[in-house]
Amino acid sequence: MSSILSESEAKALLQKVLSYSKADECEVSLMGEQRGNLRYARNEVSTSGSLVNQNLTVRSSFGKKVGVAAIDEFGEESFEKVVRRSEELARLAPENPEFMGVLGPQQYLGSKGFFESTAAADPASRADAVLKSLELSRSQNLVASGFLENQTGFSATMNSKGLFAYYPSTNVNFSLTVRTPDGMGSGYVARGYSDIKKLDTAGATKIAIAKSLGSVGAKALEPGKYTVILEPTAAVVLLENIFSSMDARSADEGRSFLSKPGGKTKLGEKIMDERVTIYSDPMDDELPASPWSGDGQPQEKRSWIEKGVVKNMVYSRYWAEKKGVKPVPFPTNMIMQGGDATMEEMIRSTKQGILVTKLWYIRRVDPQTLLLTGLTRDGTFYIENGKIKHPVKNFRFNESPVIMLNNLETLGKPERVVSTESDRNYLIPPMKIREFTFSSLSDAV
């Protein structure tokens, strides 16, 4: 059996599994994927790999007692066995006080995340794409290390109340670090797309090469507060801490940056610059995503922060019922609106500042303010009188993305970027920020 099933094949398989159920309620989730990758280091390919995976998970319930079992071996005997195992576990389990029954049939938006071009990618096409990158680094006596991976997959779910959902998708991620032979200069670039035709490994490599050569001879600057220009690759690892912290329960219970004293939240309050608008949209052309959440709730275009004002928070079905509001599922993508400024215009408008290519090793210091710490690397540059003057040694920073978005000066055009912390794709603009806090120097290159 192929790991990638069509909608009709997935539906038939799920119906077969459900037919074995004797529970009060039963939900069956199915996923399949095929991945191919090429890894290279020191200008040589080190690994060519592939992965084929399929999983089926059964969630059975008797009253408020729930059991879950999963398999990755498919067959009639295995299907019945996993259903029985989930039922056995349910009977042994204590009652779940936050139990919510399965949903009935839902209406979903269309699917836009599958591209035949990406699904057709094979070892030969990956090798060709990587060769274009390697030829550039080799020709300039630079050392390249990168990773290219494309993925084709689907997810589907069905339950005993008649709900059925199916979503096919494709994705390709490319990341590259280019260093000078002495290791003193380093440049980084990452790209992610649903359609592999948009991937230009040569163009991306030229950017990493320029940063690598430009970062040689870095000079130390005193730590302190600086105007910074964050490229989308740098900004995204800060912003996704906002994206993942929009949970209403955490806010209500005083554990979130959206909490207020006395058990209140900041819903409806302005907490950022009015140019900040963050939303999700599964039908976005550049960042298509699943039109349904993990529990089967429909996804739709939704504003989370609009002109700096908190418009929505994530409400699980349990917490929504407890609070007497409508459930709001966790989004399947996140997008931040941008402006019209180019990177060159941002640099020209900066009297003194720092251009940051990448931030990494992000850690939370305080969840209630979203204070984060981490390091710059792979291309950090000093700007003076509208021009990049010289590379600078890397910094450790201590900053909250919430405070950062209150110190916003300029936004550029959003770009699809890959987070180095989570490997998730987002649409994020480059941004110019004043008074960004660098706390100490770092020896990283």
C-alpha positions, -999 to 999 in steps of 0.1 A, spaced: 0 0 0 13 35 -9 19 58 20 1 86 1 -36 78 -2 -62 97 -22 -92 112 -5 -114 82 -16 -88 57 -5 -84 74 29 -121 75 34 -125 38 26 -98 28 50 -111 50 78 -146 35 73 -131 0 76 -114 8 108 -144 25 123 -165 -6 115 -147 -25 142 -156 0 170 -178 -10 199 -171 22 219 -196 49 227 -175 72 204 -146 66 182 -123 88 162 -97 75 138 -68 97 124 -46 87 95 -14 102 81 11 93 54 42 109 41 71 105 18 103 125 24 135 128 4 166 147 15 201 156 5 226 167 31 260 182 23 290 194 43 325 207 34 313 210 -2 305 173 -5 273 154 -3 273 134 28 238 118 29 210 111 5 180 98 24 144 90 21 116 82 46 82 66 40 58 68 70 22 60 77 4 61 111 -31 53 122 -44 65 156 -76 53 172 -93 72 201 -121 53 218 -143 65 246 -168 50 270 -185 79 288 -156 102 299 -130 73 299 -107 76 269 -81 53 254 -57 59 225 -37 34 205 -17 37 173 -1 15 147 22 19 117 15 -16 103 -16 -17 81 -37 -47 75 -71 -61 84 -58 -79 115 -39 -48 126 -69 -25 122 -91 -46 144 -63 -51 169 -56 -14 174 -93 -6 178 -96 -33 205 -65 -20 222 -78 15 224 -111 2 239 -92 -18 265 -72 13 275 -104 33 277 -120 9 301 -89 10 323 -85 48 322 -99 72 349 -126 96 338 -113 127 321 -130 157 337 -123 178 306 -136 153 282 -153 166 250 -171 143 227 -163 141 190 -177 167 165 -204 160 139 -199 166 102 -182 200 94 -178 222 63 -143 230 53 -126 254 30 -108 240 -1 -73 226 -2 -45 246 -19 -13 231 -3 -5 202 -28 18 207 -58 26 179 -82 59 196 -90 70 190 -54 55 155 -52 75 146 -83 109 156 -68 134 127 -68 170 121 -59 181 133 -93 163 167 -91 175 172 -55 211 165 -67 207 190 -95 194 217 -71 223 211 -47 249 210 -74 239 245 -84 247 256 -48 280 236 -46 294 250 -78 291 285 -65 308 278 -31 335 256 -47 343 283 -73 351 308 -46 370 284 -23 343 287 4 329 259 25 292 251 22 270 229 44 233 226 36 202 205 37 174 201 11 143 182 20 110 178 1 79 162 17 46 149 2 19 139 26 -17 138 37 -37 137 69 -73 125 73 -97 119 102 -131 103 106 -153 97 136 -184 78 147 -206 109 143 -199 112 106 -171 138 105 -146 133 77 -117 156 68 -88 151 43 -58 174 35 -30 167 11 2 188 11 37 193 -2 66 213 11 103 218 4 128 234 28 164 244 19 190 258 44 226 266 38 256 279 58 286 291 39 319 297 57 353 310 47 381 284 48 395 299 81 361 298 97 361 335 104 333 344 81 298 328 80 266 334 60 232 317 63 201 315 42 169 294 44 140 290 20 107 272 22 79 267 -3 49 245 -11 59 245 -48 94 234 -55 95 254 -87 99 285 -66 131 273 -50 162 289 -64 192 273 -47 217 293 -67 201 326 -58 199 316 -22 236 305 -22 247 338 -36 231 356 -6 249 332 19 282 337 1 279 375 2 272 374 39 301 349 45 326 371 27 312 403 43 314 390 78 352 385 78 371 407 102 342 414 126 348 441 152 335 442 187 308 467 197 298 475 232 266 457 242 236 480 248 205 492 231 207 495 193 185 502 163 183 468 145 171 456 112 159 420 115 158 400 84 127 377 83 149 347 93 159 365 125 125 380 133 105 348 129 122 330 159 110 358 181 76 362 167 67 325 168 68 328 206 39 352 203 21 329 178 24 299 201 12 319 232 -22 330 221 -40 304 244 -70 318 263 -67 294 292 -31 304 299 -42 340 298 -72 334 321 -50 315 346 -24 343 348 4 323 329 6 344 298 18 377 283 -19 382 276 -28 379 313 -38 409 336 -41 411 373 -73 398 388 -78 370 363 -85 393 334 -69 392 299 -58 417 273 -84 407 248 -95 438 230 -66 459 242 -39 476 222 -5 460 231 16 468 201 23 494 174 -7 500 152 11 487 122 12 452 136 -14 429 122 -11 391 126 -36 367 111 -40 332 99 -55 321 66 -54 285 54 -62 297 18 -32 320 15 -15 315 -18 21 318 -4 14 298 27 -14 273 22 -23 253 52 -48 227 65 -84 239 65 -91 219 97 -75 216 131 -64 184 148 -98 179 165 -117 185 132 -127 221 138 -129 242 106 -101 267 100 -109 301 85 -92 334 80 -89 350 114 -72 381 129 -52 375 161 -37 410 165 -52 438 143 -35 472 143 -18 463 175 -51 452 192 -56 416 205 -86 404 185 -87 366 192 -72 340 215 -72 302 211 -101 286 230 -101 248 232 -136 233 231 -135 226 268 -123 260 278 -148 277 255 -176 258 270 -164 267 305 -162 304 296 -194 304 275 -178 314 243 -173 300 208 -143 276 204 -113 290 184 -89 263 172 -51 268 171 -43 281 136 -25 260 110 -4 290 97 5 325 108 11 356 88 23 391 98 14 419 75 43 441 63 49 474 46 65 486 14 101 493 25 129 474 9 159 462 28 180 488 10 157 516 21 158 504 57 196 505 57 197 539 39 174 554 66 195 541 95 221 565 110 235 540 134 223 504 137 229 467 133 217 443 106 209 408 119 208 378 96 199 351 121 190 345 157 194 311 174 194 292 206 163 310 217 152 305 253 123 319 274 133 339 304 98 350 315 66 337 300 45 365 314 64 391 295 77 368 267 112 379 276 136 359 255 173 354 252 195 341 224 224 348 201 231 364 167 252 345 142 260 340 105 262 376 95 258 406 118 267 440 104 272 476 117 253 503 98 265 539 98 250 568 79 229 546 57 256 521 47 269 488 60 303 498 74 317 466 87 308 432 103 305 430 141 311 403 166 280 385 176 258 394 206 236 377 232 203 395 233 176 399 260 143 411 244 106 405 244 89 404 210 60 423 225 82 452 236 100 449 202 68 454 183 61 485 203 95 499 192 87 493 155 101 519 130 97 503 96 82 471 80 92 455 47 74 431 24 65 397 40 85 367 29 80 330 35 106 319 59 116 288 78 121 290 116 155 277 127 139 268 160 108 248 148 113 242 111 78 257 106 71 281 77 57 315 82 51 348 63 71 374 80 83 409 70 118 423 76 116 449 103 135 479 117 133 481 155 147 508 179 162 501 213 168 464 208 188 451 238 221 433 233 233 422 267 268 408 261 292 397 234 293 361 219 322 341 205 300 325 179 308 331 142 
